Every structure is written in C-alpha cells, then in structure tokens.
C-alpha cells in the first residue's frame, strides 16, 4: 500500500517501491468523463496521499436500512470510517483501528446490521464490525486484511465473508460466528481488493486485483484461480462490476499508483481494456449504488486529495 504509515512494519522492498509513486500532472485539472456523464465532487480534503481506500453503501444489496442511504469510506491514514452524504459533505463515523481498507455490509442472516472493515496493518483481529451507532467490535482474529466482500446468494461460494490478506496473497472464508477458514493460498501477487459479480456476462464470480502486476484474477468457487485479464496498468486497486442499463456490463478498475494514477479502466466480458475516465488523482475504489439518472451512480474515492466523487448520467 502506498504512503502507508508505520513503514517499519513493512518489508523493505515494498517501502522502496512505494517511494516512487507518482501522481500525474493532469490530476490537478479535474477529471474527464465520457460525453453524456458528469462528475460531481461530494467531499474533499478527507486525506492526503494514500489516505482513502474502500467505499460502500448500506442500501445496495445489503438491506441495512438503519445505516441510511449514505456512503461509507475507509480513511486509512487516521484509522477512521467516514459517512459521506450523496448531497455532499462527510462526517466521522467510527475509529476502527490499524489502516482500514476494505468495507462491506453484511448480506446474510447472522452478518446483517453491521459494517465490516478489513484492517491492513493489524496483525490480529484484522476484521472488525461496526454497528449503526459507530461502536466497533472485533470480529475475526486474522492479520493484515485488505479487501473484503460477501459472496452473492446462490453463487456456489457459500454464505461467507471473504477476506484478502495482502501480505501473503491468501484468501479466507469467515462465517457469521467469526470463525476463519483458509480457502485459497496461491495468488502470485498481492490479494488487494476483491469484488463479486452478481450475474450477467461476468457470472457470479470473485474478481481480484493484483496491484503491482496489473492483473485481474478470477477465483472460482473451488478456490482455483485464473487470470481474467492483464490490464497493462501498474498500480491498480479497487474494482467493481457495473449493473447494466446505461452503464452496460463492464468491470471498472481504478488506477491508484504510478504515472497512470487517476484513470478508471473499463473492461468488457471478453477482457478488452480501455480508459473510460481520467484525471481523478488516484482512484482507490469504485462503488455503484441505485440513484440518479439511468438508475445507478458510480462513486469513486481518491487517495490523493481525499476526494469522493459521484459519476452519473448528465
């Protein structure tokens, strides 16, 4: 992870690599999105450098209405979760612990009514959960978790929370009691962000970003893995599958580090890659929520500048 605090805890090689992170000059001129879409800034200044990470919302698929219709964003440089209004503005929601990255709302009985958070620097209890009042409790005793995601119903993955351990490439299953099961051990690079598709041409499958190789992997229900596409872009992080409609059926990927930071890549089901938008500074994660023209809005968090953007049909 670039620009993380507590560098003494990281391997020297990673620290050296991250010293060369570059934010492109065009990021200062504002984002560029395709014709027919508009980008609206909802919040800024929430963090500096590599501060913002995962983004999610309670409304979409989780059914946790008591968390409201807001967005929830991990700010890793101060260990906090922020609640961001779709009308604009952000407030601190919870202090969760050591470098939060992945965020997800529980989708199954036993998991519901909580926001789950993966803590990248915690060596134990690296998955915590937060109730609607912002109270934090330990959930799973495991270390160094980045991306987390709930499997879709009827997918063959079972009713688990999946957690990616960025230091090893391992992926774990966690049941509703917080029990941890080693599930996958052979990702060749970092297991950074994981997201599930929910049907359509991408199937009901787990997609995983390898940050430094630029590859997107598919990890199947039997825990076997194959490379879906080599994007050709070093420094990718968050990813999300679009819901159809005006967005079509694509896998969107954010470039967070390097000379191409701030780009949003669009990948079709055949694995063809193009640059869909650029100029966001450093795209850490992407999330779709029902809202706005065309039925859904894309929400983007940026590490550089600590911004939250809404992208919708104009």
N, C-alpha and C positions, 0 to 999 in steps of 0.2 A: 504494500500500500504506500502510495507516495506521500511524502511530507508528514508521516506519522510521528507523533511524539514518542518519547521513551525509546529512542533509536538503539540504546544499549541492549535492548531485549531482542533486537532483530539480528539476523545473520549479517555479517559484514558485507557480503556480496550484494544483498538486497539494498542495503543502505547506500552502497556505491552507485548501483543502478539508478536509484531514485534521485540521486543528486543531479542527474542530468535531465530531469523532467523540464520540458519547455512548453510554455503556453503561447500559441501562435498570435501574431500581431493582429490578425483580423478579429480576434475575440473582443477587442476594445471597441469595435464599430457596431456592435449589436448583432443579433442573429439574423440569418437569412433562411426563410422557409419557402416552400414551393408556392407558386401562384394559387390563389384560392384558399390559402390558410393564413392565419395570423398568430403571432406570438405575443402573449401578454405577461409581463413580469408581475408575479404575486408577492414576492418578497426578495430582499437583497441584503447583503451585509451580515448574513447569519453565520458566516465562517470565512476563513481565509485559506488560500492554497487548497489543500486536500480535505477540507472540513466536512462538507456534506456528502452523504453516502446514499443509503436506501430511502425509498419513498413508497408509501402505500396509502390505502384508504379503507375505512370500515365498510362503506356501502357496497363496494364491488365484490360480489361473491360471498363475502363473509357473513352478512346478515347481522352484524353487531351494531344495531341502530343507536344504542346508548352512547357510542363513541361519536355520534354525529355524522355530518356529511363532509367533514374536513379531511385534509391530507395530514399524514404523519411522516416526519422526516427525521432521519438519524443525523445528528451533528457529532462527528467523531472527535473533533479537536477539543471539545469540552464535555464529552460523555453524556450529552443530553438528547432527548427527543423533543422536537418542536411540533406544535399543531399549527397548520397553515390553513387559513380560510381561502376558499375559492374566490371570495370577493377581494382578497388581498390582505396581507398582514400575517404576522406569526407571533406565537406566544410559547414560552417554555412549558412543556407538559410533564416531563419526568427526567430525573437524573438516574441513568440506568447502569453506569459502570464503564468498564475499560474499552473505549473505542467502538461504539456501536456501528454496525454496517447494515446487515440485513434486517428487514422489518416485515412482518406478516401477521394478519389477523387469522385467528383460529376458525376453521371452516367445518369442523366435525364436533359432535357431542363429546364433551369432556375437554375440548380445546376452546370452545367458544367463550366469549365475554372477556377475552384478553388480547392484548397486542404482544406479540413475541418478538424478541430482539436478539440478534447474534452479536457477540462481543469479540472483536478480532484479537485483542491483546490479553483477554482474561485467560489464564492458564487452567482455571477450573470454573464451574458454574457459568460457562460462556453462553448459555441460552437462558435469558430471563423472561419474565412476563410482567405486563403492566395492566392493572385494572383501570376502569374508566375514570377513577379519581386521580390517577397518576402514581398509585402505590406500586412499588416494584418488589418482586419476589423471585428467588432463584427457582429455576425450573428443571434444567438438565445439567448434570455435572460432567462437563466435557470442555475441552480447551480450544481456543483460537478459532472461533466460528465466524465466518464472513456471511455468505449468502444463506438464506433460509427460505423455504417455500412449502406450502401444503399441496399434497397430491390431489388431483381432481377426482371427484367421485366416479367410480366405475372405470378407472384407468388401468387397473392391474398393479398399481403401486401400493395398494392398501391405504388405510386411513392413518397416515403418519405425517409428522412434521419432518422434513428433510433438511439437514444442516451440512454445509460445506466447510471443511477445515482447510483454510487457505495455506497453512504451513506444510501440510502433508499431501494435499490432493484427495484426502479421504472424504467420503460422504456417509453420513449416519442417518439412520431412522430413529425417531423419537416418538414413543407412544404417549397417550394422554396422561399417563401417570408420571411422565418424565424419565422413563427407562430408555437407555441409549443402546442401540444395536449397530455394530459395524456392518455397513451394507456394501460399500464399494471402495476399493483400495488402489486402483490403477490409473487414475488420471495422470498423464505425464507431466503436466504443469500445475500451477495453482488452480484450485477449485475456488473461484472468486464469487460469482453470482450464479444462482440457479433460478430458473423460472419454468413453469409448466405451461404447455399449450392445452387448450380446453376443447379440442375437436377441430373439425375442418381439415384443410390440406396439411396442417402440421401435426395432426393426430392428437392424442392425449399422451404427451411425452415430456420428459425432462430435458431442457436445454441448459447448457453450462458454458460460461465464458472463461477461457484461458487468457488471462490479462496479457502476459508477455509474449505468447506465441501468436495472439490474434485469432485463435481458432475458436469455433463454436462446436461443442460436442453434444451428441445425444446420448443420454444414459438410459437404457431400456429397463423395463420392469424386472428383468432377471439380473440387473446390475452390469450387464455387458455394455460396452461403450464403442461408439464410432464417431469419427469426425464428420459433422454435417457440412461445414464449410471452413476454409481458411480465408478469413476476411481480407488478409493482406495489410491489416492495420495493427500496429503495435500499440498496446496500452488501452485495450477495450475493457469495459466494466459491465455496467448494467444492461439488461436486455428485457424485451417484452414482446409478446405476440399480439398483433392488432386484432380487434374484434370483428372485422368485416365492415360492411356498409361503406361509408365514404373513405374509410381507412384501408379497405381491401384486406387481403390476407398476406401479411408480411411479418417477418421478425425484425424488429427495430433494435439497434445496438448503439450504445454510447461510447465514444472515444474519450477517455479521461486523461490520458497522458501522452507526451511526445509532441512532435510537430503537427500532428493532425488532431490534437485535443480540441474538443468543441464541436466535432462533427457527429451527426446522427446518421448511421448507416441503415439502409433498408435492404432486406434480403428476402427474395421470393422463395417459395417452397422448393424450387429446383436448385437453390444455392447461389443464384446470381446476386451480386452485391453492387449497390450504387450509393452515392452520397445523397441523402434526402434533404439534409439541412446542415448548416454550419454557423460558426460564429458564437457559440454559447460559452466559450471559455474552456470548459472541461466537463463533459457530460458523465455524471457518476451513475445515474439510474433513470429509468423511464417507467411510467405507470399510466394505464388507461383507466378512466372512471366514467360511468354514464353521466353525461352532462353536455349541454351546448348543442350547436348545430351538428347534424349528422349523427346524433345520439351519444357520441363519446368524445372526450377531450383527452389529449395526451399531456401528461405532466412530466416535467423534466427538472432534475436537480443538478446544479453545477458545483463542482468543488472549488474552483477559482471564483471568488466573489460571493460565494454562499447564496446563490440565487435559486428561486423556484419559479418556473415558467409554466404557463398554460398555452398549449397549441391547439387551435380549433379551426373549424371552417370559418372563413371570413363572412 
